[in-house]
Amino acid sequence: MNVINLIPDSSQRLWSGDVAAARRAVLAADPAGVLEIRGSFALVAQDGERVVLARSLERPLRYFLAKAADGPVLIVAERIDEVAAELGRRGWGDQFHPSYTRMAPAHHVTTLRLIGCPDPNPVYRRFFDPPRGTLPPDLDRIGRHYIAALYSELRSWLAAQHPAAPIGVPFSGGIDSGSVLLCLNKLLLDQGEAPTRLKAFTLSLDGAGDDGRQAREFLQRTGLEMLGETIDVPSTALDPLRAVAVIEDYKPLDVECAAVNLALLETIRSRYPEWRLLVDGDGGDENLKDYPIEANSELTIRSVVNNRMLYQEGWGVDSLKHSLTYSGGYSRGCVRGFACASSQGFVSFSPYARPSVIAVAEAVPFAELTCGSHERLYALKGEIVSRGVRTVLGCEMPIYPKRRFQHGAATPATAARLFTEDEAPEARYRRHFHTLHA
């Protein structure tokens, strides 16, 4: 056996078709067929010496090429530590280093040929390439298309779930989690189901943080108070170094987000041992480019609005800055949500990371709408989503300033105490990551 696939078929979350058909699409000569796979997937398929891999944006797919007496062996897994454990079981542990693992980049079919030493580089073929800037600069029309795509993805996902399964939304009252909650609530009502199946979970560290107040106000203003549940957690429960181990990464913002996410999910799990389904707003910031450009010296507004899917994919697989070990953009950052949910036995869904929703976002004429203004760019997301919610869902949605999850769940003083050390956080997290595989 020259391919060891550690990702079980049961972990593929397909809404239609089956895993065998999905693998045939991945193997086909035209990668465009992969875009027709409905659902969440991390697939590997083989045809002789040719091995192909493909994944949806919101979940990881890693691989490692090992050397054996009979030739190369490809190990495929979701996690780095799973690769290390498999190498150890087979007596190949001395070949392992975490930097030798590779992440299959999202939106591409990755092709490898197992022909022995020297091993050829993988070939990447894009299967998702939405046209850019094709919508007119009409915010009402853009919003309608954007939220209609979100609603459609949630409807498809909901139809594939058990009709009695409760659904949780990690909820801050922000634009992304708020629009997801409103869509799900309308879907349930339109299908004649009780919205009590739905719950909005809001994290509050030490009973403080702005998200708790914001979430309550959002629910009151939309008449959904009965869906809210506050998850109170002491800040002493947060452990950034444990988060490093769970997400197997060391980027400070991802580590901080994962630390508070774990605190939320662990408490939900303790309260509701049988709960399974979570729907989050991950990917919404990336789609509408709602990140502070000033915080990253490598970015300008021109690079942000003119580069294809920059926040989803990073600088791209052909770029010198692309990380072979981690991928780039949300293609890398998705692990902060996926790994945390999986570690607690949840199955998460991120509708904003679906291709149909991203395609609408890529069609937005950002350069024309912003005219080089940071302020106009940052205001776009609230305008687009609120107008779309009004048109598609028929309700008014409160819009609040953007806050990162880790900053809204705690007071500024608590966040500074938890995530700031004498040394640079990334150096601390990177060092701890490497001790996990020492």
DORO-513249 format. One line per 3 residues: number of its first residue (from 0); for each residue x, z, y of C-alpha. Coordinates in nm, 2 decimals, always signed. Each point is the difference from the previous one (the first is absolute). Example, Ala and Ser with C-alpha at 12.3 -4.5 7.8 and 13.67 -1.06 7.14 Angstrom:
0	+1.23/+0.78/-0.45; +0.14/-0.07/+0.34
***
This chain:
0	+0.00/+0.00/+0.00; +0.16/-0.11/+0.33; -0.28/+0.12/+0.23
3	-0.11/+0.36/+0.00; -0.32/+0.05/+0.20; -0.07/+0.36/+0.08
6	-0.32/-0.08/+0.21; -0.30/+0.04/-0.23; -0.28/-0.26/+0.02
9	-0.24/+0.28/+0.06; +0.16/+0.06/+0.35; -0.09/-0.35/+0.11
12	-0.32/+0.03/+0.22; -0.15/-0.34/-0.03; -0.36/-0.05/+0.14
15	-0.06/-0.32/-0.20; +0.17/-0.18/-0.28; +0.25/+0.16/-0.23
18	+0.37/+0.08/-0.01; +0.08/-0.29/-0.23; -0.15/-0.25/+0.24
21	+0.18/+0.17/+0.29; +0.33/-0.04/-0.19; -0.07/-0.37/-0.06
24	-0.05/-0.04/+0.38; +0.34/+0.16/+0.06; +0.17/-0.23/-0.25
27	-0.16/-0.32/+0.14; +0.21/-0.25/+0.18; -0.21/+0.04/+0.32
30	+0.03/+0.35/+0.14; -0.32/-0.04/+0.21; -0.20/+0.10/-0.31
33	+0.13/+0.36/+0.03; -0.20/+0.03/+0.33; -0.32/-0.04/-0.21
36	+0.07/+0.31/-0.20; -0.26/+0.25/+0.12; +0.11/+0.36/+0.01
39	+0.32/+0.21/-0.01; +0.28/-0.12/-0.23; +0.36/+0.04/-0.09
42	+0.06/-0.27/-0.26; +0.28/-0.13/-0.22; -0.02/-0.31/-0.22
45	+0.25/-0.19/-0.21; +0.05/-0.35/-0.12; +0.32/-0.02/-0.20
48	+0.29/+0.08/+0.22; -0.22/-0.02/+0.31; -0.15/+0.33/+0.12
51	-0.23/+0.02/+0.30; -0.12/+0.30/+0.19; -0.27/+0.04/+0.27
54	-0.18/+0.29/+0.17; -0.26/+0.06/+0.26; +0.12/+0.15/+0.33
57	-0.12/+0.36/-0.05; +0.19/+0.09/-0.32; +0.36/-0.02/-0.12
60	+0.16/-0.21/-0.27; +0.37/+0.07/-0.09; +0.24/-0.15/-0.24
63	+0.35/+0.05/-0.14; +0.22/-0.24/-0.19; +0.18/+0.19/-0.28
66	+0.28/-0.13/-0.22; -0.03/+0.02/-0.38; +0.21/-0.14/-0.28
69	-0.27/-0.27/-0.07; -0.03/-0.10/+0.37; -0.17/+0.11/+0.32
72	-0.30/+0.23/-0.01; -0.25/+0.02/+0.29; -0.17/+0.34/+0.05
75	-0.31/-0.01/+0.22; -0.16/+0.32/+0.14; -0.18/+0.15/+0.30
78	+0.27/+0.26/+0.06; +0.37/+0.03/+0.01; +0.01/+0.32/-0.21
81	-0.20/-0.19/-0.27; +0.28/-0.26/-0.01; +0.26/+0.27/-0.02
84	-0.18/+0.18/-0.28; -0.04/-0.32/-0.21; +0.37/-0.08/+0.04
87	+0.09/+0.35/-0.11; -0.23/-0.03/-0.31; +0.18/-0.32/-0.10
90	+0.35/+0.13/+0.05; +0.05/-0.21/+0.31; +0.00/+0.28/+0.25
93	+0.35/-0.08/+0.13; -0.13/-0.33/+0.13; -0.24/+0.17/+0.24
96	+0.02/+0.05/+0.37; -0.31/+0.01/+0.22; +0.14/-0.27/+0.23
99	+0.01/-0.24/-0.30; -0.38/+0.01/-0.04; -0.19/-0.27/+0.18
102	-0.35/-0.01/+0.16; -0.19/-0.32/-0.05; -0.11/-0.09/+0.35
105	-0.37/-0.02/+0.07; -0.17/-0.34/+0.05; +0.26/-0.18/-0.21
108	+0.04/-0.10/-0.36; +0.35/+0.12/-0.10; +0.16/-0.21/-0.28
111	+0.29/+0.11/-0.20; +0.19/-0.18/-0.28; +0.14/+0.22/-0.28
114	+0.30/-0.22/-0.09; +0.28/+0.26/+0.00; +0.31/+0.05/+0.20
117	+0.02/-0.10/+0.28; -0.37/+0.07/+0.08; -0.15/-0.25/+0.24
120	-0.17/+0.14/+0.31; -0.38/+0.02/+0.00; -0.20/-0.27/+0.15
123	-0.29/+0.09/+0.24; -0.30/-0.22/+0.04; -0.26/+0.10/+0.26
126	-0.36/+0.01/-0.13; -0.16/+0.14/+0.33; +0.08/-0.19/+0.32
129	-0.29/+0.03/+0.24; -0.01/-0.22/+0.31; +0.09/+0.18/+0.32
132	-0.18/+0.01/+0.34; -0.29/-0.23/-0.10; -0.28/+0.21/+0.14
135	-0.10/-0.04/+0.37; +0.08/+0.29/+0.23; -0.36/+0.14/-0.03
138	+0.01/+0.37/-0.09; -0.36/+0.00/-0.12; +0.06/-0.28/-0.24
141	+0.33/+0.14/-0.12; -0.16/+0.34/-0.06; -0.29/-0.15/-0.19
144	+0.23/-0.19/-0.23; +0.23/+0.30/-0.05; -0.26/+0.26/-0.09
147	-0.21/-0.26/-0.20; +0.32/-0.05/-0.22; +0.05/+0.38/-0.03
150	-0.37/+0.04/-0.10; +0.02/-0.28/-0.25; +0.31/+0.15/-0.17
153	-0.16/+0.34/-0.02; -0.32/-0.15/-0.15; +0.21/-0.17/-0.27
156	+0.19/+0.31/-0.07; -0.32/+0.22/-0.01; -0.17/-0.24/-0.24
159	+0.29/+0.05/-0.25; -0.03/+0.39/+0.00; -0.22/+0.23/-0.20
162	-0.32/+0.03/+0.19; +0.01/+0.38/-0.01; +0.37/+0.05/+0.08
165	+0.05/+0.20/+0.32; +0.21/-0.17/+0.27; +0.24/+0.19/+0.23
168	+0.14/-0.13/+0.33; +0.31/+0.17/+0.14; -0.14/+0.03/+0.35
171	+0.15/+0.06/+0.34; -0.28/-0.15/+0.22; +0.25/-0.27/+0.10
174	-0.08/-0.37/+0.01; +0.09/-0.09/-0.35; -0.14/+0.29/-0.20
177	-0.30/+0.00/+0.23; -0.09/-0.37/-0.06; +0.05/+0.04/-0.37
180	-0.23/+0.30/-0.01; -0.27/-0.18/+0.20; +0.02/-0.31/-0.22
183	-0.03/+0.21/-0.32; -0.29/+0.19/+0.14; -0.19/-0.31/+0.09
186	+0.08/-0.16/-0.34; -0.15/+0.29/-0.19; -0.31/+0.01/+0.22
189	-0.05/-0.38/-0.03; +0.02/+0.04/-0.38; -0.26/+0.28/+0.00
192	+0.26/+0.26/-0.10; +0.04/+0.35/+0.14; +0.29/+0.02/+0.24
195	+0.06/+0.35/-0.13; +0.22/-0.18/-0.25; +0.24/-0.04/+0.29
198	+0.22/+0.27/+0.15; +0.24/+0.00/+0.30; +0.30/+0.23/-0.07
201	+0.19/+0.12/+0.31; +0.32/+0.19/-0.02; +0.06/+0.29/+0.23
204	+0.34/+0.19/-0.02; -0.03/+0.36/+0.09; -0.36/-0.07/+0.13
207	+0.14/-0.20/+0.29; +0.09/-0.36/+0.08; -0.19/-0.26/+0.20
210	-0.13/-0.19/-0.30; -0.24/+0.28/-0.09; -0.17/+0.00/+0.34
213	+0.01/-0.38/+0.02; -0.16/-0.04/-0.34; -0.28/+0.24/+0.07
216	-0.08/-0.17/+0.33; +0.01/-0.35/-0.17; -0.25/+0.12/-0.27
219	-0.23/+0.16/+0.25; -0.01/-0.31/+0.22; -0.08/-0.22/-0.29
222	-0.25/+0.24/-0.17; +0.21/+0.05/-0.31; +0.08/+0.37/+0.03
225	-0.12/+0.06/-0.36; +0.29/-0.22/-0.13; +0.28/+0.21/+0.15
228	+0.21/+0.25/-0.18; +0.31/+0.17/+0.15; +0.29/+0.07/-0.22
231	+0.19/+0.30/+0.14; +0.36/+0.03/-0.12; +0.27/+0.24/+0.11
234	+0.29/-0.18/+0.15; +0.23/+0.19/-0.23; -0.14/-0.22/-0.28
237	+0.17/-0.31/+0.14; +0.32/-0.10/-0.17; +0.17/-0.32/+0.14
240	+0.26/+0.01/-0.27; -0.26/+0.00/-0.27; -0.16/-0.30/+0.18
243	+0.34/-0.18/-0.03; -0.02/+0.04/-0.37; -0.36/-0.12/-0.03
246	+0.04/-0.31/+0.22; +0.37/-0.06/-0.10; +0.09/-0.09/+0.35
249	+0.16/+0.16/+0.30; -0.14/-0.17/+0.31; -0.10/+0.30/+0.22
252	-0.34/-0.12/+0.11; -0.10/-0.09/-0.35; +0.13/+0.33/-0.14
255	-0.19/+0.20/+0.27; -0.32/-0.19/-0.07; +0.04/+0.05/-0.37
258	+0.06/+0.37/+0.04; -0.33/+0.06/+0.18; -0.18/-0.25/-0.23
261	+0.11/+0.20/-0.30; -0.13/+0.32/+0.16; -0.33/-0.16/+0.05
264	-0.03/-0.16/-0.35; +0.12/+0.31/-0.18; -0.27/+0.21/+0.16
267	-0.27/-0.26/-0.07; +0.11/-0.01/-0.36; -0.02/+0.38/-0.03
270	-0.35/+0.00/+0.15; -0.13/-0.30/-0.20; +0.18/-0.03/-0.33
273	-0.19/-0.31/-0.11; +0.02/-0.19/+0.33; +0.16/-0.35/-0.05
276	-0.08/-0.25/+0.28; +0.16/+0.00/+0.35; -0.03/-0.27/+0.26
279	+0.24/+0.01/+0.30; +0.07/-0.18/+0.32; +0.36/-0.09/-0.08
282	+0.10/-0.34/+0.12; -0.22/+0.00/+0.31; +0.29/+0.08/+0.24
285	+0.21/-0.27/-0.15; -0.28/-0.26/+0.03; -0.06/+0.05/+0.37
288	+0.36/+0.08/+0.09; -0.08/+0.35/+0.12; +0.34/+0.16/+0.00
291	+0.21/+0.11/+0.30; +0.25/-0.28/+0.05; +0.21/+0.23/+0.23
294	+0.07/+0.22/-0.30; +0.20/-0.27/-0.18; +0.30/-0.15/+0.18
297	-0.01/-0.30/-0.23; -0.34/-0.12/+0.12; -0.14/-0.17/+0.30
300	-0.36/-0.10/+0.07; +0.10/-0.36/-0.06; +0.14/+0.07/-0.34
303	-0.31/+0.21/-0.09; -0.26/-0.26/+0.10; +0.20/-0.31/-0.11
306	+0.12/+0.09/-0.35; -0.23/-0.05/-0.30; -0.12/+0.32/-0.15
309	+0.29/+0.20/+0.15; -0.14/+0.34/-0.06; -0.14/-0.09/-0.34
312	+0.32/-0.16/-0.14; +0.28/+0.09/+0.23; +0.24/-0.27/+0.10
315	-0.07/-0.20/-0.32; +0.17/-0.06/-0.33; +0.25/-0.26/+0.15
318	+0.11/+0.24/+0.27; +0.33/+0.19/-0.01; -0.20/+0.32/+0.09
321	-0.22/-0.03/-0.31; +0.06/+0.28/-0.24; +0.02/-0.11/-0.36
324	-0.04/+0.36/-0.12; -0.31/+0.07/+0.21; -0.14/-0.32/+0.16
327	-0.11/+0.03/+0.36; -0.28/+0.11/+0.23; -0.32/+0.12/-0.17
330	+0.12/-0.18/-0.31; +0.25/+0.30/-0.01; -0.22/+0.26/+0.17
333	-0.29/-0.04/-0.24; +0.17/+0.24/-0.24; -0.07/+0.30/+0.24
336	-0.37/-0.04/-0.09; +0.01/-0.14/-0.35; +0.25/+0.24/-0.14
339	-0.16/+0.31/+0.15; -0.35/-0.10/-0.13; +0.13/-0.09/-0.34
342	+0.19/+0.33/-0.03; -0.33/+0.19/+0.04; -0.20/-0.22/-0.23
345	-0.19/-0.20/+0.27; -0.06/-0.37/+0.01; +0.03/-0.11/+0.36
348	-0.12/-0.32/+0.17; +0.12/-0.14/+0.33; -0.24/-0.27/+0.12
351	+0.20/-0.07/+0.31; +0.29/-0.11/-0.22; -0.21/-0.27/-0.17
354	+0.09/-0.37/+0.07; -0.34/-0.10/+0.14; +0.03/+0.28/+0.27
357	+0.36/-0.08/+0.08; -0.09/-0.37/+0.03; -0.24/+0.08/+0.28
360	+0.26/+0.22/+0.17; +0.26/-0.28/-0.02; -0.25/-0.24/+0.16
363	-0.02/+0.22/+0.31; +0.18/-0.17/+0.30; +0.20/+0.30/+0.08
366	+0.24/-0.17/+0.24; -0.28/-0.15/+0.20; -0.20/+0.33/+0.01
369	+0.29/+0.22/+0.10; +0.20/-0.22/+0.24; +0.31/+0.20/-0.07
372	-0.16/+0.34/+0.08; +0.05/+0.29/-0.23; -0.30/+0.18/+0.14
375	-0.23/-0.30/-0.08; +0.14/-0.01/-0.35; -0.07/+0.37/-0.06
378	-0.35/-0.03/+0.13; -0.09/-0.30/-0.22; -0.07/+0.19/-0.32
381	-0.27/+0.23/+0.15; -0.16/-0.29/+0.17; +0.00/-0.23/-0.31
384	-0.12/+0.27/-0.25; -0.27/+0.16/+0.23; -0.15/-0.34/+0.08
387	+0.01/-0.10/-0.37; -0.17/+0.32/-0.10; -0.27/-0.04/+0.26
390	-0.07/-0.36/-0.11; +0.03/+0.04/-0.38; -0.12/+0.35/-0.06
393	-0.23/+0.04/+0.30; +0.14/+0.33/+0.12; +0.23/+0.13/+0.27
396	+0.34/+0.13/-0.12; +0.20/+0.26/+0.20; +0.35/-0.12/+0.09
399	+0.29/+0.26/+0.04; +0.37/-0.05/+0.08; +0.22/-0.08/-0.29
402	+0.18/+0.29/-0.18; +0.20/+0.00/-0.31; -0.14/+0.20/-0.29
405	+0.28/+0.26/+0.00; -0.05/+0.06/+0.38; -0.37/+0.03/-0.01
408	-0.02/+0.25/-0.28; +0.22/+0.26/+0.17; +0.08/+0.13/+0.34
411	+0.30/-0.16/+0.17; +0.19/+0.32/-0.04; -0.07/+0.02/-0.37
414	+0.09/-0.37/-0.05; +0.33/+0.06/+0.18; +0.08/+0.30/-0.22
417	-0.09/-0.18/-0.32; +0.17/-0.33/+0.05; +0.30/+0.07/+0.23
420	+0.32/+0.14/-0.12; +0.34/+0.05/+0.16; +0.12/-0.33/-0.15
423	-0.18/-0.33/+0.01; -0.30/+0.01/-0.24; +0.09/-0.33/-0.17
426	+0.34/+0.12/-0.09; -0.15/+0.31/-0.15; -0.27/-0.19/-0.19
429	+0.24/-0.27/-0.12; +0.25/+0.26/-0.13; -0.28/+0.18/-0.19
432	-0.12/-0.33/-0.15; +0.34/-0.07/-0.14; +0.02/+0.35/-0.15
435	-0.31/-0.09/-0.21; +0.21/-0.25/-0.19; +0.34/+0.16/+0.01
***
